[in-house]
Amino acid sequence: MESGPEVFAGAAFALFGAGLLVWTGVCVRTGHPVAEGVSRPFAALVALLAGVAFLATGGWLLATL
């Protein structure tokens, strides 16, 4: 019963991280800017690192139930 918030947080982190990775991949592949006012390679790198970090955090939260 006490693991409910942990499951919710893990799912939210994992979904956000996966969505961020997919969105970044689509933007890079189609040539659209990932972020305005930032160089394209730097924005893509930061978004990919953040996506991996969120996905890993969500996986860790779900694995430690």
Protein Blocks (a to p, Z undefined) as FASTA:
>chain_A
ZZmmmmmmmmmmmmmmmmmmmmmmmmmmnopafbghiafklmmmmmmmmmmmmmmmmmmm
mmmZZ
